[in-house]
Amino acid sequence: MVKFFFTTLILIVTMFLRNFSVLALPPEDDIPEEILATEIITQARSPFDNQPLTMAEYALLKEKIAKNPFPPQLNSKLRQKIFLLKILKMIRTILPINN
């Protein structure tokens, strides 16, 4: 008897909710993602300082990065300090000592 009641209740609820299934659709003025993926981007941003660039400036920047992909070398003293800071961080994770 209980199974019959729950089955009937589930059927009634699904019949009422069937009319509300249209609410799950996106709005009509929403542009589909497939169309947005094929859109040609005419604006670009610099990967260094996030400043807006024109397409010509962006092409020149990409060409410059392609010619010299490696960043300039750091000063040896600065490199050594960074190395020591990494070692200090590793030691602090192994030995959690309060400062």
ChimeraX attribute file (.defattr): number of C-alpha atoms within 10 A of each C-alpha:
attribute: neighborCount
match mode: 1-to-1
recipient: residues
	/A:1	6
	/A:2	7
	/A:3	8
	/A:4	9
	/A:5	10
	/A:6	11
	/A:7	12
	/A:8	12
	/A:9	12
	/A:10	11
	/A:11	12
	/A:12	11
	/A:13	11
	/A:14	12
	/A:15	11
	/A:16	10
	/A:17	11
	/A:18	9
	/A:19	9
	/A:20	10
	/A:21	9
	/A:22	9
	/A:23	8
	/A:24	7
	/A:25	7
	/A:26	10
	/A:27	8
	/A:28	7
	/A:29	6
	/A:30	7
	/A:31	10
	/A:32	10
	/A:33	9
	/A:34	8
	/A:35	8
	/A:36	10
	/A:37	9
	/A:38	8
	/A:39	9
	/A:40	7
	/A:41	9
	/A:42	8
	/A:43	10
	/A:44	16
	/A:45	14
	/A:46	14
	/A:47	11
	/A:48	6
	/A:49	7
	/A:50	9
	/A:51	9
	/A:52	13
	/A:53	15
	/A:54	13
	/A:55	14
	/A:56	10
	/A:57	14
	/A:58	17
	/A:59	13
	/A:60	12
	/A:61	15
	/A:62	14
	/A:63	12
	/A:64	11
	/A:65	12
	/A:66	10
	/A:67	9
	/A:68	9
	/A:69	10
	/A:70	8
	/A:71	7
	/A:72	7
	/A:73	7
	/A:74	9
	/A:75	8
	/A:76	9
	/A:77	9
	/A:78	10
	/A:79	12
	/A:80	12
	/A:81	11
	/A:82	12
	/A:83	12
	/A:84	12
	/A:85	12
	/A:86	12
	/A:87	12
	/A:88	12
	/A:89	12
	/A:90	11
	/A:91	12
	/A:92	12
	/A:93	10
	/A:94	9
	/A:95	9
	/A:96	8
	/A:97	8
	/A:98	5
	/A:99	3
